C-alpha cells in the first residue's frame, strides 16, 4: 500500500475551507452557519 494510503487509512472525511461555508468567524469565537451542522451530519 502506498505511504499516503496508509496515512489516510481510517480517515472518513476531510473538511476544507470551512470559513464562510460552514462557519462564520468573528468576535467571541464565531458561529456555525445555519444548517451547516445538519449538512455535515447527513
Ligand atoms: Mg472560505
mmCIF file of the protein (N, C-alpha, C, O) and its ligand, coordinates in Angstrom:
data_MODEL
# 
_entry.id   MODEL 
# 
loop_
_entity.id 
_entity.type 
_entity.pdbx_number_of_molecules 
1 polymer     1 
2 non-polymer 1 
# 
_entity_poly.entity_id                      1 
_entity_poly.type                           'polypeptide(L)' 
_entity_poly.nstd_linkage                   no 
_entity_poly.nstd_monomer                   no 
_entity_poly.pdbx_seq_one_letter_code       
;(UNK)(UNK)(UNK)(UNK)(UNK)(UNK)(UNK)(UNK)(UNK)(UNK)(UNK)(UNK)(UNK)(UNK)(UNK)(UNK)
(UNK)(UNK)(UNK)(UNK)(UNK)(UNK)(UNK)(UNK)(UNK)(UNK)(UNK)(UNK)(UNK)(UNK)(UNK)(UNK)
(UNK)(UNK)(UNK)(UNK)(UNK)(UNK)(UNK)(UNK)(UNK)(UNK)
;
_entity_poly.pdbx_seq_one_letter_code_can   XXXXXXXXXXXXXXXXXXXXXXXXXXXXXXXXXXXXXXXXXX 
_entity_poly.pdbx_strand_id                 A 
# 
loop_
_entity_poly_seq.entity_id 
_entity_poly_seq.num 
_entity_poly_seq.mon_id 
_entity_poly_seq.hetero 
1 1  UNK n 
1 2  UNK n 
1 3  UNK n 
1 4  UNK n 
1 5  UNK n 
1 6  UNK n 
1 7  UNK n 
1 8  UNK n 
1 9  UNK n 
1 10 UNK n 
1 11 UNK n 
1 12 UNK n 
1 13 UNK n 
1 14 UNK n 
1 15 UNK n 
1 16 UNK n 
1 17 UNK n 
1 18 UNK n 
1 19 UNK n 
1 20 UNK n 
1 21 UNK n 
1 22 UNK n 
1 23 UNK n 
1 24 UNK n 
1 25 UNK n 
1 26 UNK n 
1 27 UNK n 
1 28 UNK n 
1 29 UNK n 
1 30 UNK n 
1 31 UNK n 
1 32 UNK n 
1 33 UNK n 
1 34 UNK n 
1 35 UNK n 
1 36 UNK n 
1 37 UNK n 
1 38 UNK n 
1 39 UNK n 
1 40 UNK n 
1 41 UNK n 
1 42 UNK n 
# 
loop_
_struct_asym.id 
_struct_asym.entity_id 
A 1 
B 2 
# 
loop_
_chem_comp.id 
_chem_comp.type 
_chem_comp.mon_nstd_flag 
MG  non-polymer         . 
UNK 'L-peptide linking' . 
# 
_pdbx_entity_nonpoly.entity_id   2 
_pdbx_entity_nonpoly.name        ? 
_pdbx_entity_nonpoly.comp_id     MG 
# 
_pdbx_nonpoly_scheme.asym_id         B 
_pdbx_nonpoly_scheme.entity_id       2 
_pdbx_nonpoly_scheme.mon_id          MG 
_pdbx_nonpoly_scheme.ndb_seq_num     1 
_pdbx_nonpoly_scheme.pdb_seq_num     101 
_pdbx_nonpoly_scheme.auth_seq_num    101 
_pdbx_nonpoly_scheme.pdb_mon_id      MG 
_pdbx_nonpoly_scheme.auth_mon_id     MG 
_pdbx_nonpoly_scheme.pdb_strand_id   A 
_pdbx_nonpoly_scheme.pdb_ins_code    . 
# 
loop_
_atom_site.group_PDB 
_atom_site.id 
_atom_site.type_symbol 
_atom_site.label_atom_id 
_atom_site.label_alt_id 
_atom_site.label_comp_id 
_atom_site.label_asym_id 
_atom_site.label_entity_id 
_atom_site.label_seq_id 
_atom_site.pdbx_PDB_ins_code 
_atom_site.Cartn_x 
_atom_site.Cartn_y 
_atom_site.Cartn_z 
_atom_site.occupancy 
_atom_site.B_iso_or_equiv 
_atom_site.pdbx_formal_charge 
_atom_site.auth_seq_id 
_atom_site.auth_comp_id 
_atom_site.auth_asym_id 
_atom_site.auth_atom_id 
_atom_site.pdbx_PDB_model_num 
ATOM   1   N  N  . UNK A 1 1  ? 0.858   -1.179 0.000  1.00 0.00 ? 1   UNK A N  1 
ATOM   2   C  CA . UNK A 1 1  ? 0.000   0.000  0.000  1.00 0.00 ? 1   UNK A CA 1 
ATOM   3   C  C  . UNK A 1 1  ? 0.902   1.239  0.000  1.00 0.00 ? 1   UNK A C  1 
ATOM   4   O  O  . UNK A 1 1  ? 1.931   1.271  0.674  1.00 0.00 ? 1   UNK A O  1 
ATOM   5   N  N  . UNK A 1 2  ? 0.506   2.234  -0.749 1.00 0.00 ? 2   UNK A N  1 
ATOM   6   C  CA . UNK A 1 2  ? 1.279   3.480  -0.813 1.00 0.00 ? 2   UNK A CA 1 
ATOM   7   C  C  . UNK A 1 2  ? 1.310   4.151  0.556  1.00 0.00 ? 2   UNK A C  1 
ATOM   8   O  O  . UNK A 1 2  ? 0.382   4.003  1.352  1.00 0.00 ? 2   UNK A O  1 
ATOM   9   N  N  . UNK A 1 3  ? 2.376   4.883  0.819  1.00 0.00 ? 3   UNK A N  1 
ATOM   10  C  CA . UNK A 1 3  ? 2.523   5.554  2.109  1.00 0.00 ? 3   UNK A CA 1 
ATOM   11  C  C  . UNK A 1 3  ? 1.341   6.470  2.394  1.00 0.00 ? 3   UNK A C  1 
ATOM   12  O  O  . UNK A 1 3  ? 0.824   6.481  3.511  1.00 0.00 ? 3   UNK A O  1 
ATOM   13  N  N  . UNK A 1 4  ? 0.907   7.236  1.399  1.00 0.00 ? 4   UNK A N  1 
ATOM   14  C  CA . UNK A 1 4  ? -0.223  8.159  1.634  1.00 0.00 ? 4   UNK A CA 1 
ATOM   15  C  C  . UNK A 1 4  ? -1.479  7.397  1.982  1.00 0.00 ? 4   UNK A C  1 
ATOM   16  O  O  . UNK A 1 4  ? -2.281  7.856  2.795  1.00 0.00 ? 4   UNK A O  1 
ATOM   17  N  N  . UNK A 1 5  ? -1.658  6.244  1.379  1.00 0.00 ? 5   UNK A N  1 
ATOM   18  C  CA . UNK A 1 5  ? -2.845  5.444  1.660  1.00 0.00 ? 5   UNK A CA 1 
ATOM   19  C  C  . UNK A 1 5  ? -2.812  4.914  3.089  1.00 0.00 ? 5   UNK A C  1 
ATOM   20  O  O  . UNK A 1 5  ? -3.848  4.845  3.750  1.00 0.00 ? 5   UNK A O  1 
ATOM   21  N  N  . UNK A 1 6  ? -1.645  4.546  3.561  1.00 0.00 ? 6   UNK A N  1 
ATOM   22  C  CA . UNK A 1 6  ? -1.515  4.077  4.948  1.00 0.00 ? 6   UNK A CA 1 
ATOM   23  C  C  . UNK A 1 6  ? -1.845  5.211  5.914  1.00 0.00 ? 6   UNK A C  1 
ATOM   24  O  O  . UNK A 1 6  ? -2.516  5.007  6.925  1.00 0.00 ? 6   UNK A O  1 
ATOM   25  N  N  . UNK A 1 7  ? -1.364  6.404  5.585  1.00 0.00 ? 7   UNK A N  1 
ATOM   26  C  CA . UNK A 1 7  ? -1.602  7.553  6.473  1.00 0.00 ? 7   UNK A CA 1 
ATOM   27  C  C  . UNK A 1 7  ? -3.077  7.934  6.518  1.00 0.00 ? 7   UNK A C  1 
ATOM   28  O  O  . UNK A 1 7  ? -3.560  8.443  7.529  1.00 0.00 ? 7   UNK A O  1 
ATOM   29  N  N  . UNK A 1 8  ? -3.777  7.692  5.442  1.00 0.00 ? 8   UNK A N  1 
ATOM   30  C  CA . UNK A 1 8  ? -5.197  8.062  5.387  1.00 0.00 ? 8   UNK A CA 1 
ATOM   31  C  C  . UNK A 1 8  ? -6.129  6.922  5.792  1.00 0.00 ? 8   UNK A C  1 
ATOM   32  O  O  . UNK A 1 8  ? -7.346  7.106  5.827  1.00 0.00 ? 8   UNK A O  1 
ATOM   33  N  N  . UNK A 1 9  ? -5.585  5.765  6.094  1.00 0.00 ? 9   UNK A N  1 
ATOM   34  C  CA . UNK A 1 9  ? -6.420  4.636  6.500  1.00 0.00 ? 9   UNK A CA 1 
ATOM   35  C  C  . UNK A 1 9  ? -7.243  5.047  7.717  1.00 0.00 ? 9   UNK A C  1 
ATOM   36  O  O  . UNK A 1 9  ? -6.698  5.541  8.705  1.00 0.00 ? 9   UNK A O  1 
ATOM   37  N  N  . UNK A 1 10 ? -8.534  4.843  7.644  1.00 0.00 ? 10  UNK A N  1 
ATOM   38  C  CA . UNK A 1 10 ? -9.420  5.179  8.753  1.00 0.00 ? 10  UNK A CA 1 
ATOM   39  C  C  . UNK A 1 10 ? -9.973  6.584  8.693  1.00 0.00 ? 10  UNK A C  1 
ATOM   40  O  O  . UNK A 1 10 ? -10.892 6.915  9.441  1.00 0.00 ? 10  UNK A O  1 
ATOM   41  N  N  . UNK A 1 11 ? -9.431  7.427  7.813  1.00 0.00 ? 11  UNK A N  1 
ATOM   42  C  CA . UNK A 1 11 ? -9.966  8.783  7.670  1.00 0.00 ? 11  UNK A CA 1 
ATOM   43  C  C  . UNK A 1 11 ? -11.291 8.696  6.925  1.00 0.00 ? 11  UNK A C  1 
ATOM   44  O  O  . UNK A 1 11 ? -11.368 8.101  5.850  1.00 0.00 ? 11  UNK A O  1 
ATOM   45  N  N  . UNK A 1 12 ? -12.307 9.276  7.485  1.00 0.00 ? 12  UNK A N  1 
ATOM   46  C  CA . UNK A 1 12 ? -13.646 9.196  6.893  1.00 0.00 ? 12  UNK A CA 1 
ATOM   47  C  C  . UNK A 1 12 ? -14.028 10.450 6.134  1.00 0.00 ? 12  UNK A C  1 
ATOM   48  O  O  . UNK A 1 12 ? -15.013 10.449 5.396  1.00 0.00 ? 12  UNK A O  1 
ATOM   49  N  N  . UNK A 1 13 ? -13.276 11.509 6.299  1.00 0.00 ? 13  UNK A N  1 
ATOM   50  C  CA . UNK A 1 13 ? -13.609 12.737 5.594  1.00 0.00 ? 13  UNK A CA 1 
ATOM   51  C  C  . UNK A 1 13 ? -12.619 13.826 5.912  1.00 0.00 ? 13  UNK A C  1 
ATOM   52  O  O  . UNK A 1 13 ? -11.884 13.754 6.896  1.00 0.00 ? 13  UNK A O  1 
ATOM   53  N  N  . UNK A 1 14 ? -12.609 14.824 5.078  1.00 0.00 ? 14  UNK A N  1 
ATOM   54  C  CA . UNK A 1 14 ? -11.734 15.973 5.261  1.00 0.00 ? 14  UNK A CA 1 
ATOM   55  C  C  . UNK A 1 14 ? -12.560 17.220 4.973  1.00 0.00 ? 14  UNK A C  1 
ATOM   56  O  O  . UNK A 1 14 ? -13.256 17.291 3.960  1.00 0.00 ? 14  UNK A O  1 
ATOM   57  N  N  . UNK A 1 15 ? -12.480 18.190 5.855  1.00 0.00 ? 15  UNK A N  1 
ATOM   58  C  CA . UNK A 1 15 ? -13.177 19.458 5.645  1.00 0.00 ? 15  UNK A CA 1 
ATOM   59  C  C  . UNK A 1 15 ? -12.161 20.507 5.233  1.00 0.00 ? 15  UNK A C  1 
ATOM   60  O  O  . UNK A 1 15 ? -11.174 20.733 5.933  1.00 0.00 ? 15  UNK A O  1 
ATOM   61  N  N  . UNK A 1 16 ? -12.401 21.142 4.105  1.00 0.00 ? 16  UNK A N  1 
ATOM   62  C  CA . UNK A 1 16 ? -11.525 22.195 3.606  1.00 0.00 ? 16  UNK A CA 1 
ATOM   63  C  C  . UNK A 1 16 ? -12.326 23.475 3.462  1.00 0.00 ? 16  UNK A C  1 
ATOM   64  O  O  . UNK A 1 16 ? -13.504 23.445 3.108  1.00 0.00 ? 16  UNK A O  1 
ATOM   65  N  N  . UNK A 1 17 ? -11.677 24.602 3.740  1.00 0.00 ? 17  UNK A N  1 
ATOM   66  C  CA . UNK A 1 17 ? -12.284 25.915 3.543  1.00 0.00 ? 17  UNK A CA 1 
ATOM   67  C  C  . UNK A 1 17 ? -13.653 26.018 4.215  1.00 0.00 ? 17  UNK A C  1 
ATOM   68  O  O  . UNK A 1 17 ? -14.649 26.336 3.566  1.00 0.00 ? 17  UNK A O  1 
ATOM   69  N  N  . UNK A 1 18 ? -13.693 25.749 5.511  1.00 0.00 ? 18  UNK A N  1 
ATOM   70  C  CA . UNK A 1 18 ? -14.971 25.798 6.219  1.00 0.00 ? 18  UNK A CA 1 
ATOM   71  C  C  . UNK A 1 18 ? -15.373 27.219 6.597  1.00 0.00 ? 18  UNK A C  1 
ATOM   72  O  O  . UNK A 1 18 ? -16.546 27.486 6.861  1.00 0.00 ? 18  UNK A O  1 
ATOM   73  N  N  . UNK A 1 19 ? -14.407 28.127 6.623  1.00 0.00 ? 19  UNK A N  1 
ATOM   74  C  CA . UNK A 1 19 ? -14.705 29.508 6.998  1.00 0.00 ? 19  UNK A CA 1 
ATOM   75  C  C  . UNK A 1 19 ? -15.544 30.181 5.915  1.00 0.00 ? 19  UNK A C  1 
ATOM   76  O  O  . UNK A 1 19 ? -15.122 30.273 4.763  1.00 0.00 ? 19  UNK A O  1 
ATOM   77  N  N  . UNK A 1 20 ? -16.701 30.637 6.281  1.00 0.00 ? 20  UNK A N  1 
ATOM   78  C  CA . UNK A 1 20 ? -17.605 31.277 5.329  1.00 0.00 ? 20  UNK A CA 1 
ATOM   79  C  C  . UNK A 1 20 ? -18.513 30.289 4.628  1.00 0.00 ? 20  UNK A C  1 
ATOM   80  O  O  . UNK A 1 20 ? -19.439 30.686 3.920  1.00 0.00 ? 20  UNK A O  1 
ATOM   81  N  N  . UNK A 1 21 ? -18.257 29.014 4.819  1.00 0.00 ? 21  UNK A N  1 
ATOM   82  C  CA . UNK A 1 21 ? -19.085 27.982 4.201  1.00 0.00 ? 21  UNK A CA 1 
ATOM   83  C  C  . UNK A 1 21 ? -19.916 27.276 5.287  1.00 0.00 ? 21  UNK A C  1 
ATOM   84  O  O  . UNK A 1 21 ? -21.137 27.150 5.188  1.00 0.00 ? 21  UNK A O  1 
ATOM   85  N  N  . UNK A 1 22 ? -19.205 26.828 6.315  1.00 0.00 ? 22  UNK A N  1 
ATOM   86  C  CA . UNK A 1 22 ? -19.869 26.153 7.426  1.00 0.00 ? 22  UNK A CA 1 
ATOM   87  C  C  . UNK A 1 22 ? -19.835 26.996 8.699  1.00 0.00 ? 22  UNK A C  1 
ATOM   88  O  O  . UNK A 1 22 ? -20.600 26.752 9.633  1.00 0.00 ? 22  UNK A O  1 
ATOM   89  N  N  . UNK A 1 23 ? -18.957 27.975 8.731  1.00 0.00 ? 23  UNK A N  1 
ATOM   90  C  CA . UNK A 1 23 ? -18.637 28.669 9.959  1.00 0.00 ? 23  UNK A CA 1 
ATOM   91  C  C  . UNK A 1 23 ? -18.365 30.131 9.670  1.00 0.00 ? 23  UNK A C  1 
ATOM   92  O  O  . UNK A 1 23 ? -17.595 30.460 8.768  1.00 0.00 ? 23  UNK A O  1 
ATOM   93  N  N  . UNK A 1 24 ? -19.002 31.016 10.440 1.00 0.00 ? 24  UNK A N  1 
ATOM   94  C  CA . UNK A 1 24 ? -18.707 32.444 10.377 1.00 0.00 ? 24  UNK A CA 1 
ATOM   95  C  C  . UNK A 1 24 ? -17.790 32.793 11.532 1.00 0.00 ? 24  UNK A C  1 
ATOM   96  O  O  . UNK A 1 24 ? -18.218 32.783 12.687 1.00 0.00 ? 24  UNK A O  1 
ATOM   97  N  N  . UNK A 1 25 ? -16.553 33.098 11.245 1.00 0.00 ? 25  UNK A N  1 
ATOM   98  C  CA . UNK A 1 25 ? -15.615 33.510 12.285 1.00 0.00 ? 25  UNK A CA 1 
ATOM   99  C  C  . UNK A 1 25 ? -15.952 34.919 12.723 1.00 0.00 ? 25  UNK A C  1 
ATOM   100 O  O  . UNK A 1 25 ? -16.666 35.649 12.036 1.00 0.00 ? 25  UNK A O  1 
ATOM   101 N  N  . UNK A 1 26 ? -15.441 35.280 13.845 1.00 0.00 ? 26  UNK A N  1 
ATOM   102 C  CA . UNK A 1 26 ? -15.682 36.639 14.300 1.00 0.00 ? 26  UNK A CA 1 
ATOM   103 C  C  . UNK A 1 26 ? -15.403 36.767 15.776 1.00 0.00 ? 26  UNK A C  1 
ATOM   104 O  O  . UNK A 1 26 ? -14.908 35.846 16.426 1.00 0.00 ? 26  UNK A O  1 
ATOM   105 N  N  . UNK A 1 27 ? -15.732 37.927 16.283 1.00 0.00 ? 27  UNK A N  1 
ATOM   106 C  CA . UNK A 1 27 ? -15.515 38.190 17.693 1.00 0.00 ? 27  UNK A CA 1 
ATOM   107 C  C  . UNK A 1 27 ? -16.258 37.161 18.537 1.00 0.00 ? 27  UNK A C  1 
ATOM   108 O  O  . UNK A 1 27 ? -17.381 36.772 18.216 1.00 0.00 ? 27  UNK A O  1 
ATOM   109 N  N  . UNK A 1 28 ? -15.628 36.732 19.602 1.00 0.00 ? 28  UNK A N  1 
ATOM   110 C  CA . UNK A 1 28 ? -16.258 35.781 20.506 1.00 0.00 ? 28  UNK A CA 1 
ATOM   111 C  C  . UNK A 1 28 ? -16.188 34.349 20.028 1.00 0.00 ? 28  UNK A C  1 
ATOM   112 O  O  . UNK A 1 28 ? -16.828 33.478 20.617 1.00 0.00 ? 28  UNK A O  1 
ATOM   113 N  N  . UNK A 1 29 ? -15.431 34.078 18.981 1.00 0.00 ? 29  UNK A N  1 
ATOM   114 C  CA . UNK A 1 29 ? -15.231 32.709 18.536 1.00 0.00 ? 29  UNK A CA 1 
ATOM   115 C  C  . UNK A 1 29 ? -16.018 32.311 17.316 1.00 0.00 ? 29  UNK A C  1 
ATOM   116 O  O  . UNK A 1 29 ? -15.772 31.248 16.747 1.00 0.00 ? 29  UNK A O  1 
ATOM   117 N  N  . UNK A 1 30 ? -16.970 33.143 16.890 1.00 0.00 ? 30  UNK A N  1 
ATOM   118 C  CA . UNK A 1 30 ? -17.730 32.841 15.680 1.00 0.00 ? 30  UNK A CA 1 
ATOM   119 C  C  . UNK A 1 30 ? -18.838 31.845 15.929 1.00 0.00 ? 30  UNK A C  1 
ATOM   120 O  O  . UNK A 1 30 ? -19.033 31.364 17.045 1.00 0.00 ? 30  UNK A O  1 
ATOM   121 N  N  . UNK A 1 31 ? -19.566 31.542 14.857 1.00 0.00 ? 31  UNK A N  1 
ATOM   122 C  CA . UNK A 1 31 ? -20.719 30.648 14.977 1.00 0.00 ? 31  UNK A CA 1 
ATOM   123 C  C  . UNK A 1 31 ? -20.864 29.778 13.732 1.00 0.00 ? 31  UNK A C  1 
ATOM   124 O  O  . UNK A 1 31 ? -20.403 30.135 12.648 1.00 0.00 ? 31  UNK A O  1 
ATOM   125 N  N  . UNK A 1 32 ? -21.500 28.655 13.907 1.00 0.00 ? 32  UNK A N  1 
ATOM   126 C  CA . UNK A 1 32 ? -21.839 27.791 12.772 1.00 0.00 ? 32  UNK A CA 1 
ATOM   127 C  C  . UNK A 1 32 ? -22.919 28.476 11.951 1.00 0.00 ? 32  UNK A C  1 
ATOM   128 O  O  . UNK A 1 32 ? -23.830 29.091 12.507 1.00 0.00 ? 32  UNK A O  1 
ATOM   129 N  N  . UNK A 1 33 ? -22.821 28.373 10.630 1.00 0.00 ? 33  UNK A N  1 
ATOM   130 C  CA . UNK A 1 33 ? -23.841 28.919 9.737  1.00 0.00 ? 33  UNK A CA 1 
ATOM   131 C  C  . UNK A 1 33 ? -25.075 28.015 9.812  1.00 0.00 ? 33  UNK A C  1 
ATOM   132 O  O  . UNK A 1 33 ? -24.955 26.792 9.880  1.00 0.00 ? 33  UNK A O  1 
ATOM   133 N  N  . UNK A 1 34 ? -26.241 28.622 9.799  1.00 0.00 ? 34  UNK A N  1 
ATOM   134 C  CA . UNK A 1 34 ? -27.494 27.876 9.914  1.00 0.00 ? 34  UNK A CA 1 
ATOM   135 C  C  . UNK A 1 34 ? -27.532 26.725 8.913  1.00 0.00 ? 34  UNK A C  1 
ATOM   136 O  O  . UNK A 1 34 ? -27.321 26.928 7.717  1.00 0.00 ? 34  UNK A O  1 
ATOM   137 N  N  . UNK A 1 35 ? -27.798 25.532 9.399  1.00 0.00 ? 35  UNK A N  1 
ATOM   138 C  CA . UNK A 1 35 ? -27.914 24.341 8.562  1.00 0.00 ? 35  UNK A CA 1 
ATOM   139 C  C  . UNK A 1 35 ? -26.621 23.606 8.328  1.00 0.00 ? 35  UNK A C  1 
ATOM   140 O  O  . UNK A 1 35 ? -26.635 22.491 7.808  1.00 0.00 ? 35  UNK A O  1 
ATOM   141 N  N  . UNK A 1 36 ? -25.488 24.204 8.701  1.00 0.00 ? 36  UNK A N  1 
ATOM   142 C  CA . UNK A 1 36 ? -24.197 23.548 8.405  1.00 0.00 ? 36  UNK A CA 1 
ATOM   143 C  C  . UNK A 1 36 ? -23.980 22.292 9.246  1.00 0.00 ? 36  UNK A C  1 
ATOM   144 O  O  . UNK A 1 36 ? -23.431 21.304 8.756  1.00 0.00 ? 36  UNK A O  1 
ATOM   145 N  N  . UNK A 1 37 ? -24.393 22.324 10.470 1.00 0.00 ? 37  UNK A N  1 
ATOM   146 C  CA . UNK A 1 37 ? -24.218 21.137 11.328 1.00 0.00 ? 37  UNK A CA 1 
ATOM   147 C  C  . UNK A 1 37 ? -25.012 19.970 10.750 1.00 0.00 ? 37  UNK A C  1 
ATOM   148 O  O  . UNK A 1 37 ? -24.514 18.847 10.669 1.00 0.00 ? 37  UNK A O  1 
ATOM   149 N  N  . UNK A 1 38 ? -26.239 20.243 10.355 1.00 0.00 ? 38  UNK A N  1 
ATOM   150 C  CA . UNK A 1 38 ? -27.087 19.190 9.797  1.00 0.00 ? 38  UNK A CA 1 
ATOM   151 C  C  . UNK A 1 38 ? -26.518 18.687 8.456  1.00 0.00 ? 38  UNK A C  1 
ATOM   152 O  O  . UNK A 1 38 ? -26.565 17.491 8.167  1.00 0.00 ? 38  UNK A O  1 
ATOM   153 N  N  . UNK A 1 39 ? -25.988 19.601 7.652  1.00 0.00 ? 39  UNK A N  1 
ATOM   154 C  CA . UNK A 1 39 ? -25.430 19.212 6.352  1.00 0.00 ? 39  UNK A CA 1 
ATOM   155 C  C  . UNK A 1 39 ? -24.239 18.271 6.515  1.00 0.00 ? 39  UNK A C  1 
ATOM   156 O  O  . UNK A 1 39 ? -24.108 17.296 5.774  1.00 0.00 ? 39  UNK A O  1 
ATOM   157 N  N  . UNK A 1 40 ? -23.379 18.561 7.478  1.00 0.00 ? 40  UNK A N  1 
ATOM   158 C  CA . UNK A 1 40 ? -22.205 17.723 7.690  1.00 0.00 ? 40  UNK A CA 1 
ATOM   159 C  C  . UNK A 1 40 ? -22.603 16.392 8.315  1.00 0.00 ? 40  UNK A C  1 
ATOM   160 O  O  . UNK A 1 40 ? -21.993 15.363 8.026  1.00 0.00 ? 40  UNK A O  1 
ATOM   161 N  N  . UNK A 1 41 ? -23.609 16.406 9.157  1.00 0.00 ? 41  UNK A N  1 
ATOM   162 C  CA . UNK A 1 41 ? -24.043 15.179 9.821  1.00 0.00 ? 41  UNK A CA 1 
ATOM   163 C  C  . UNK A 1 41 ? -24.732 14.206 8.872  1.00 0.00 ? 41  UNK A C  1 
ATOM   164 O  O  . UNK A 1 41 ? -24.757 13.002 9.131  1.00 0.00 ? 41  UNK A O  1 
ATOM   165 N  N  . UNK A 1 42 ? -25.286 14.709 7.786  1.00 0.00 ? 42  UNK A N  1 
ATOM   166 C  CA . UNK A 1 42 ? -26.039 13.836 6.887  1.00 0.00 ? 42  UNK A CA 1 
ATOM   167 C  C  . UNK A 1 42 ? -25.140 13.097 5.934  1.00 0.00 ? 42  UNK A C  1 
ATOM   168 O  O  . UNK A 1 42 ? -25.620 12.319 5.110  1.00 0.00 ? 42  UNK A O  1 
HETATM 169 MG MG . MG  B 2 .  ? -13.636 30.379 2.726  1.00 0.00 ? 101 MG  A MG 1 
# 
